[in-house]
């Protein structure tokens, strides 16, 4: 996620077997040249988001009537489902000269 969002990393990795590692200086350029890798990363991230959203929805339904601090789960779900990067503009696909994106 840190590479895709250009943010500091929040996790560490520990190899449990001998490994070969590579330093990638320009992640954007590397991923542009490796669409298979980018597709795999996208699938992993979509799966993680689906699990997190499902977990939060489950908590919301279990504690809906308690009126406790868990009511903030609604706000978290709304943020996950509807927040977009401010720079995002729908449409403009290179495949569609009209820019409708559909």
Secondary structure, 3 states (H helix, E strand, C coil): CHHHHCCCCCCCCCCCCCCCCCCCCCHHHHHHCCHHHHHHHHHHHHHHHHHHHHHHHHHHHHCCCCCCHHHHHHHHHHHHHHCCCCCCCCCCCCCCCCCCCC
